[in-house]
Amino acid sequence: MSIVAENVDLAMGIDVAAKHLAITVMSSGSVLKQATIAHTRPAIESFLARFPGCHIRAAYEAGCFGYWLHDTLVELGVMVTVTPPSLLERAPGERVKTDRRDSVKLAEQLGAGRLKAVAIPSKEERATRQLVRTYEQLKQTRVQAMVRIRSFLEFHHIEVPPEAGRKWTGAFVGWLETFGFEGMAGPEYLRRSLDALVHVYLDLTGQVGQFKKEIGRLAKTKRYERAVTVLESTRGVGTLSAMTVLVETRNVRRFATSQEFVSNLGLVPSEHSTGDARHQGHITRTGNRHIRGILVECAWTWIRYDEAAYAVYRRIARRREPKRAIVAMARRLAVKMYWQLRQIHFGERSARSARAEDAA
């Protein structure tokens, strides 16, 4: 193993793939080393051993590979920046993209101090957030199962009798399980197919119920109980919605203003203005889509049960279409939640704990 550099400041750009890491190491704007290594801890340790005594800063793009690389590098004494891909600087007209080029770009912008960083959640925060996200994923998958069952009935022109009641009640599911396909060709194959679809729906329903109870228990823990109670004081915000906001936000004080918080959710309008002309378009949709979707759902319920909120919605809807008006209400709801959480200092204790863990 050859030594590349000793006792110097280095900027390391890393392009992450499932099986390998493309790495570019730079010092004072010059490339010292480029390599492609396995995406494993032993390979990373072996590579870093080529730079004894160096002060290393590394950067990689946030993505589907989570924070394992961040945690590993920090444990090995490297300062790490995880940067949002949407904010990475790109040259106009750039058409060539390779792993090595991306790693060079990261190293250059890191060395120049031009990279933005995402806030890294603690391991405990990642676990609680995963619980809530998995619940949402299971709900979406269950909706897909319901659509498949409805499509099955429509395709074979099977009408639901009045005695089966409203769809997705116990009576309706019982009718699905006992329907005989009399007078239809291949009834045994149709029965087998429908049984499989119903089984998937029932299994997902059970899983959704279990996750819902688990999240409810989590909401009553010391860390979340007060914040959940405060958020639930707004009509339209329930326990599950409140928990989604809390686990995704983590520490609201990392946003200096309510506008910064709303911008992070992608709820601010895009804008293209020049000279005296000003044009605002659709919302940016950048940032945390999980909270954004929940806020829009909550906003619909909020205006239904809160007369003051409904009056504001109607006033906005007269000037804009209803969809834009409800997004505006979701934005107002986000601002309200921001100040509610600021007042009770939600997330500050966990932030101090994270700093203590980093110092250790």
Residue pairs with C-beta under 8 A, 6 or more apart in sequence:
1 46
1 49
1 50
2 50
3 50
3 51
3 52
4 25
4 32
4 33
4 50
4 51
5 25
5 27
5 32
5 33
5 50
5 51
5 54
6 51
6 52
6 53
6 54
7 52
7 53
7 54
8 27
8 54
8 55
9 27
9 54
9 55
9 57
10 25
10 26
10 27
10 32
10 51
10 54
10 55
10 56
10 57
11 25
11 26
11 27
11 57
11 58
11 59
11 107
11 108
11 110
11 111
12 23
12 24
12 25
12 26
12 56
12 57
12 58
12 59
12 78
12 107
12 110
13 23
13 24
13 26
13 58
13 59
13 60
13 102
13 103
13 104
13 105
13 106
13 107
13 108
13 109
13 110
14 21
14 22
14 23
14 58
14 59
14 60
14 69
14 103
14 106
15 21
15 22
15 23
15 60
15 61
15 99
15 100
15 102
15 103
15 106
16 39
16 60
16 61
16 63
16 65
16 69
17 39
17 99
18 39
18 65
19 38
19 39
20 36
20 37
20 38
20 39
21 36
21 37
21 38
21 39
21 43
21 44
21 69
22 34
22 35
22 36
22 99
22 100
22 102
22 103
23 33
23 34
23 35
23 36
23 37
23 47
23 103
24 31
24 33
24 34
24 100
24 103
24 104
24 106
24 107
25 31
25 32
25 33
25 34
25 51
25 107
26 32
26 104
26 107
26 108
26 111
29 108
29 111
31 104
31 107
33 50
34 100
34 103
34 104
35 47
36 99
36 100
37 43
37 44
37 46
37 47
39 69
41 72
44 72
44 73
44 76
45 76
48 56
48 76
48 78
55 79
56 77
56 78
56 79
57 78
57 79
57 80
57 81
57 110
58 73
58 78
58 79
58 80
58 81
58 110
59 80
59 81
59 82
59 83
59 106
59 107
59 109
59 110
59 115
60 69
60 70
60 80
60 82
60 83
60 106
61 82
61 83
61 84
61 85
61 88
61 102
61 106
62 82
62 83
62 84
62 85
62 118
63 85
66 126
67 82
67 120
67 121
67 126
69 80
70 80
70 82
70 120
71 123
73 80
74 80
74 358
81 110
81 115
81 117
82 117
82 118
82 120
83 106
83 115
83 116
83 117
83 118
84 116
84 118
86 286
87 116
88 105
88 106
88 109
88 115
89 105
89 109
89 114
90 105
106 115
109 115
119 250
119 251
119 254
121 129
121 250
122 350
122 353
122 354
122 357
124 350
125 247
125 250
125 350
128 218
128 247
129 247
129 248
131 211
131 214
131 215
131 218
131 247
132 215
132 240
132 243
132 244
132 247
132 248
133 290
134 211
135 208
135 211
135 212
135 215
135 240
136 244
136 290
138 204
138 207
138 208
138 211
139 208
141 204
142 201
142 204
142 205
142 208
145 197
145 200
145 201
145 204
146 168
146 201
148 197
149 176
149 194
149 197
149 198
149 201
150 167
152 158
152 193
152 194
152 197
153 159
153 160
156 184
156 190
158 179
160 167
160 172
160 175
161 175
163 171
163 175
164 171
164 172
164 174
164 175
165 171
165 172
166 172
173 198
173 201
173 202
176 194
176 198
177 195
177 198
179 191
179 194
180 187
180 191
181 187
181 190
181 191
184 190
212 240
215 239
215 240
215 243
216 239
218 224
218 243
219 225
219 228
219 239
219 242
219 243
220 228
223 349
223 350
224 243
224 246
226 344
226 346
227 242
227 246
227 341
227 344
227 346
228 239
228 242
228 243
228 246
230 340
230 341
230 343
230 344
231 237
231 241
231 242
231 245
231 246
231 337
231 340
231 341
232 238
232 239
232 242
233 340
234 298
234 302
234 306
234 333
234 336
234 337
235 301
235 302
235 305
235 306
235 309
236 298
236 299
236 300
236 301
236 302
236 303
236 304
236 305
236 306
236 333
237 298
237 302
237 333
237 337
241 294
241 297
241 298
244 290
244 291
244 294
245 291
245 294
245 295
245 337
246 341
246 346
248 288
248 290
248 291
249 261
249 291
249 341
249 346
249 347
250 347
250 350
251 346
251 347
251 348
251 350
251 351
252 261
252 338
252 341
252 342
252 346
252 347
253 342
253 345
253 347
253 348
253 351
254 351
255 261
255 264
255 338
258 334
258 335
258 338
258 339
259 268
261 334
261 335
261 338
262 268
262 331
262 334
262 335
262 338
263 284
263 287
264 287
264 288
265 287
265 288
265 291
265 292
265 295
265 334
266 283
266 284
266 285
266 286
266 287
266 288
266 289
266 292
267 283
267 284
267 292
267 295
267 327
267 330
267 331
267 334
268 283
268 284
268 331
269 280
269 281
269 282
269 283
269 284
270 280
270 281
270 282
270 283
270 284
271 278
271 279
271 280
271 281
272 279
272 281
273 279
283 327
285 292
291 334
292 330
295 330
295 331
295 333
295 334
296 326
296 327
296 330
298 330
298 333
299 326
299 327
299 329
299 330
299 333
300 326
302 309
302 329
302 333
303 309
303 310
303 313
303 326
303 329
304 310
309 329
309 332
312 329
312 332
313 325
313 326
313 328
313 329
316 324
316 325
316 328
316 329
317 325
320 328
341 347
